[in-house]
């Protein structure tokens, strides 16, 4: 015997919307007479720190007025706001991932932080990828890679096998766009003096050096213009105006 079970719930519409049962409570009115049970001291008890107006609770670390433990211990050192934590990738690990078929590279499509992260070669990009030369004797493949930094030994070993290394600057937002493969935003350019000098030198294989701009297979016009602008100070000259002594 079959039976049809019909739902007793009405269809939800603007006319029958209401808060869930028990989700709303009446406001607790204090200081309005003893009959409610919350008159007089309003449920705060007699005097003391917790009976006063305001929050009534001291801030974290307060110890009643005595010298706190945070002030008793000496402090030393500082936190460098310009510090960057790079993820190190060695050449032997890179070759192992290539042998397993988990990484591929061409001059037109080099290995970036995105490929290293998706393949599991690194587990976090942090502030960028730094290529190191450990295990250079195991490197056999021709690798084309674009890290944030690279050591001299890593550059020498990769170029000896016919590969290329071009170091590109990434800030936090540009690195996130690289990992997520977003191309709708303009990548940031280096602004600090140390970064400008580092990424405009060919010995570091900086992507803004004149040699890199000429040799990279995929170079945007913005990079060419940045390379000229950031290196223009080397050819600029300034004339000093003679100091005019005030006449008495």
C-alpha positions as MATLAB code, in Angstrom:
seq = 'XXXXXXXXXXXXXXXXXXXXXXXXXXXXXXXXXXXXXXXXXXXXXXXXXXXXXXXXXXXXXXXXXXXXXXXXXXXXXXXXXXXXXXXXXXXXXXXXXXXXXXXXXXXXXXXXXXXXXXXXXXXXXXXXXXXXXXXXXXXXXXXXXXXXXXXXXXXXXXXXXXXXXXXXXXXXXXXXXXXXXXXXXXXXXXXXXXXXXXXXXXXXXXXXXXXXXXXXXXXXXXXXXXXXXXXXXXXXXXXXXXXXXXXX';
ca = [
       0.000    0.000    0.000;
       1.571    3.175   -1.099;
       1.012    6.457    0.588;
       1.900    9.985   -0.431;
       3.589   12.094    2.240;
       2.790   15.730    1.770;
       4.917   18.422    3.344;
       3.116   20.576    5.887;
       5.635   23.394    5.487;
       4.340   26.410    3.667;
       6.263   27.853    0.808;
       8.731   30.505    1.985;
       7.852   34.003    0.857;
       8.229   37.577    2.076;
       4.890   37.309    3.872;
       5.915   34.472    6.217;
       9.576   35.217    6.872;
      10.367   35.460   10.590;
      13.353   34.860   12.892;
      14.015   31.364   14.154;
      12.379   30.376   17.407;
      14.532   31.362   20.378;
      16.953   33.489   18.372;
      15.631   36.800   19.709;
      15.553   37.831   23.367;
      14.229   40.853   25.167;
      16.816   43.383   26.312;
      17.961   43.021   29.918;
      16.849   46.256   31.631;
      18.882   47.005   34.749;
      18.655   49.753   37.336;
      14.890   50.084   37.067;
      13.786   48.990   40.556;
      14.257   46.053   42.919;
      11.252   44.171   41.609;
      13.155   42.991   38.529;
      16.084   41.693   40.567;
      18.501   43.938   38.705;
      17.905   47.259   40.438;
      20.304   49.187   42.672;
      23.725   47.807   41.715;
      22.377   46.465   38.376;
      23.825   43.026   38.905;
      27.397   44.310   39.383;
      27.671   43.876   43.141;
      29.018   46.446   45.611;
      31.916   48.671   44.536;
      35.232   47.441   43.216;
      36.889   47.544   39.829;
      34.280   45.362   38.123;
      31.427   47.540   39.362;
      32.657   50.697   37.652;
      31.383   52.076   34.382;
      33.095   51.186   31.171;
      34.541   47.797   30.398;
      35.672   47.054   33.953;
      38.424   44.733   32.722;
      42.085   45.761   32.455;
      44.001   45.307   29.231;
      46.008   42.178   28.571;
      49.228   42.105   30.564;
      47.979   44.338   33.416;
      49.140   43.049   36.804;
      47.384   45.365   39.234;
      49.828   48.230   38.893;
      53.101   46.415   39.560;
      55.807   46.211   36.917;
      54.608   43.740   34.339;
      56.647   40.747   33.263;
      56.918   42.211   29.755;
      58.848   45.173   31.134;
      61.105   43.082   33.368;
      62.752   41.192   30.514;
      65.331   43.059   28.399;
      64.709   43.532   24.682;
      67.324   43.283   21.962;
      67.379   43.286   18.193;
      64.708   44.507   15.827;
      62.439   43.292   13.042;
      63.663   44.367    9.624;
      60.620   45.557    7.620;
      62.522   44.991    4.346;
      63.496   41.388    5.108;
      62.457   38.797    2.544;
      62.197   35.075    3.121;
      62.962   33.194   -0.090;
      62.281   29.503   -0.694;
      65.486   27.739   -1.703;
      65.405   25.333   -4.661;
      68.543   23.356   -5.432;
      69.541   22.070   -8.849;
      69.494   18.385   -7.882;
      65.871   18.676   -6.720;
      64.999   20.518   -9.921;
      66.556   17.734  -12.025;
      64.707   15.063  -10.022;
      61.357   16.757  -10.704;
      62.209   17.003  -14.414;
      63.127   13.305  -14.549;
      59.738   12.442  -13.053;
      57.986   14.503  -15.706;
      56.552   16.945  -13.184;
      58.326   20.004  -14.606;
      58.760   21.149  -18.201;
      60.266   24.359  -19.538;
      60.862   26.139  -22.816;
      62.357   29.564  -23.562;
      58.842   30.854  -24.297;
      57.340   29.271  -21.164;
      59.945   29.137  -18.376;
      59.473   27.633  -14.924;
      58.046   30.139  -12.428;
      56.865   30.004   -8.842;
      53.486   28.766  -10.081;
      54.905   25.632  -11.727;
      57.138   24.869   -8.734;
      54.206   25.192   -6.347;
      51.717   23.189   -8.406;
      54.216   20.384   -9.022;
      55.002   20.057   -5.314;
      58.652   21.021   -5.702;
      58.038   23.712   -3.067;
      55.222   23.835   -0.546;
      55.071   27.603   -0.061;
      56.280   30.515   -2.144;
      56.820   32.910    0.801;
      58.449   36.030   -0.724;
      59.734   34.303   -3.859;
      61.963   31.514   -5.162;
      65.751   31.552   -4.848;
      67.706   29.161   -7.054;
      70.816   27.646   -5.436;
      73.655   25.703   -7.008;
      73.776   22.655   -4.721;
      73.750   19.425   -6.721;
      74.996   21.056   -9.934;
      76.759   17.804  -10.905;
      73.351   16.089  -11.223;
      71.890   18.690  -13.580;
      71.581   17.245  -17.093;
      68.530   18.936  -18.571;
      68.327   22.310  -20.279;
      66.331   24.381  -17.786;
      64.639   27.698  -18.465;
      63.552   29.309  -15.209;
      62.467   32.715  -13.885;
      63.036   32.876  -10.103;
      63.184   35.900   -7.829;
      66.881   35.401   -7.067;
      69.619   33.020   -8.202;
      73.135   32.310   -7.003;
      76.147   32.694   -9.279;
      76.896   28.943   -9.184;
      73.309   28.087  -10.177;
      73.397   30.545  -13.072;
      76.718   29.145  -14.297;
      75.538   25.512  -14.107;
      72.233   26.123  -15.904;
      73.770   28.183  -18.696;
      76.474   25.535  -19.170;
      73.695   23.067  -20.082;
      72.063   25.459  -22.541;
      69.420   26.808  -20.186;
      68.524   30.361  -19.220;
      67.967   32.169  -15.925;
      66.267   35.552  -15.655;
      65.512   36.880  -12.186;
      62.271   38.843  -11.911;
      61.114   41.095   -9.083;
      57.864   40.217   -7.296;
      56.150   42.012   -4.473;
      53.481   40.179   -2.470;
      50.668   41.078   -4.869;
      52.660   40.316   -8.027;
      53.753   36.962   -6.603;
      50.137   36.105   -5.791;
      49.118   36.978   -9.354;
      51.933   34.805  -10.708;
      50.813   31.830   -8.629;
      47.160   32.289   -9.583;
      48.114   32.902  -13.248;
      46.464   36.323  -13.353;
      47.486   38.578  -16.225;
      44.871   41.318  -15.904;
      47.030   43.439  -13.590;
      50.339   45.189  -14.206;
      53.194   43.578  -12.314;
      55.009   45.766   -9.798;
      58.443   47.228  -10.491;
      61.251   47.466   -7.913;
      61.186   50.711   -5.937;
      63.887   50.280   -3.289;
      67.392   51.295   -4.311;
      68.913   47.895   -3.488;
      66.317   46.088   -5.593;
      66.740   48.492   -8.514;
      70.505   47.996   -8.554;
      70.204   44.198   -8.201;
      67.634   43.663  -10.962;
      69.379   45.992  -13.433;
      72.696   44.102  -13.309;
      73.417   41.398  -15.882;
      75.712   39.452  -13.552;
      72.625   38.745  -11.411;
      70.631   37.994  -14.586;
      68.238   40.756  -13.631;
      65.301   41.065  -15.997;
      65.710   44.857  -16.239;
      69.337   44.791  -17.357;
      69.950   45.867  -20.983;
      71.428   42.462  -21.855;
      68.410   40.610  -20.443;
      65.967   42.856  -22.289;
      67.690   41.992  -25.561;
      68.029   38.252  -24.918;
      64.712   37.337  -23.257;
      62.276   35.803  -25.765;
      59.208   37.426  -24.160;
      59.810   41.046  -23.180;
      57.059   43.620  -22.736;
      57.491   47.217  -23.813;
      57.031   48.244  -20.201;
      60.170   46.321  -19.216;
      62.161   48.038  -21.969;
      60.976   51.440  -20.771;
      61.677   50.576  -17.122;
      65.183   49.436  -17.998;
      65.898   52.785  -19.662;
      64.364   54.846  -16.865;
      66.021   53.011  -13.990;
      69.454   53.162  -15.645;
      69.188   56.772  -16.817;
      70.972   58.063  -13.708;
      74.269   56.633  -14.991;
      74.277   58.970  -17.996;
      72.818   62.033  -16.304;
      75.006   64.976  -15.387;
      74.224   67.861  -13.121;
      75.746   71.323  -13.223;
      76.412   73.007   -9.925;
      75.345   76.595   -9.661;
      77.965   78.978   -8.285;
      77.369   80.119   -4.748;
      76.626   83.828   -4.690;
      77.940   85.551   -1.609;
      75.489   88.060   -0.114;
      76.585   91.680   -0.475;
      76.782   93.796    2.601;
];
